[in-house]
């Protein structure tokens, strides 16, 4: 009997090996187009939504849309769907500056004092080159977001009076505001609006009729809706520009240009053929000037482009951009005569595929990990196809699929509120909020959301209990106070008027924290006060509301430090307008 078992085991192993080998051989036999298309089509079933274009040696290999530009109207994404390009806009700004250089209207060595009056002394000698390479020392952004409209004079006066982060020219620090300054210089020199100049000298010569902010004759069914976290429809960016009747200086020149895969390929062809810029100017545009990380030679910044070295020791010219809803990435490999262009209208980290595609193109043995369904999409798909009575099954499936990686209380919170908005899903709201309180029992914001869920179904008793629980965990949570007062419940103000942190407590909070996105945030002490510094931004004070909860500057945002069972600080949670960001303490 043992011999028979051994023979069976050997047969199974041989058969399995043959099947695996045959599958791998079959995969290798597929063309690049087939391999990439199969990969993205499989990802489409897990929430991938966007478009990809790959071209080599002047031939388009793949140019296809995946998923939907409008789920509500069942409009598919295509190569002519209009997406936001985000910070890829910077290469348009940089090219426009070089076009003005070619027209002898400015020089890269020109300083700010030639274009702006009454500049502070430390800003006068900053050059156009330093702005282009993010080495001017300016902060990343000012204002409260892309659609915060500040009058031109006020915007630049405020920006020019902010403190520089370092002496201009000594190092690289990404600055969106620096590219807004460049956009303003383009206007001042050309006597045209920023978009008009780009349209006249860049887009029209390249044949790009579907690229810009507001000038193109957009067709409504070609504009992609943006789905926040892959689930919530926030509409099109063009519609927002139209409502605002313009583009804010917070965004202009550094982000937000809309385009299609077809147009972006035309852009590549125009650059590659020197239709837009001379060969000399193209060399200036794509020259690696400054390391993006001090002491590292892995990536450099050119003018509106990042420069990398491939594992084949060839030059990669690339840039990406995102507003947290859309994501666009453009990669050009001149030696291999290859370009890859990628857009999505439902951004989550799981769909950042461009660098995987680059490996698939040049390494036939490389098989990327499948595009995984994000936890947001996973939950939404489940509740759309199941009764709320299966909430225990959802919890089990989440644990089985994501395990410890499911550590973001914001997922169920967001979808709980989405369920409240949709009549067909409304029965799911309270079960989702309840599940969230089981998973994150010490999170006051989650209990407040549960109160909102009960309030929506007129369950006053349980709503009051949930709001009281929220306040017991966090006496400063204003939303719960307001809701209880609306129910006629008296709320005792337990917030201390002034909280003094001990040196030991302050020291326990100091350190570097990493967001799930990979970005690092620093918390440091100065003159017995705590400060928080986000990437590329001016530090903001942390104002204590309790011993562990802080306000962030003048923003309506709170930061709560998280402790483990030994009362050691292990991270923090930022709450802003119902959204959460979680960061782990490093070291």
Secondary structure, 3 states (H helix, E strand, C coil): CHHHHHHHHHHHHHHHHHHHHHHHHHHHHCCHHHHHHHHHHHHHCCCCCEEEEEEECCEEEEEEEECEEECCCCEECCCCCEEECHHHHHHHHHHHHHHHHHCCCCCCCCEHHHCCCCCCHHHCCCEHHHHHCCCCCCCCCCCCCCCCCCCHHHHHHHHHCCCCCCCCCCCCCCCHHHHHHHHHHHHHHHCCCHHHHHHHHHHHHHCCCCCECCCCCCCHHHECCCEECCCEECCCHHHHHHHHCCCCCCCCCCCCCEECHHHHHHHHHHHHCCCCCCHHHHHHHCCCCEECCCCCCCEEECCCCEEEECCCCCEEEEEEEECCCCEEEEEEECCCCEEEEEEECCCCHHHCCHHHHHHHHHCCCCCCCCCCCCHHHHHHHHHHHCCHHHHHHHHHHHHHHHHHHCCCCHHHHHHHHHHHHCHHHCCHHHHHHHHHHHHCCCCHHHHHHHHHHHHHCCCHHHHHHHHHHHHHHCCCCHHHHHHHHHCCCCCCCCCCCCCCCCHHHHHHHCEEEEECCCCEEEEEEECCEEEEECCCCCCEEEEECCCCEEEECCCCEEEEEEECCCCCEEEEEEEECCEEEEEEECC
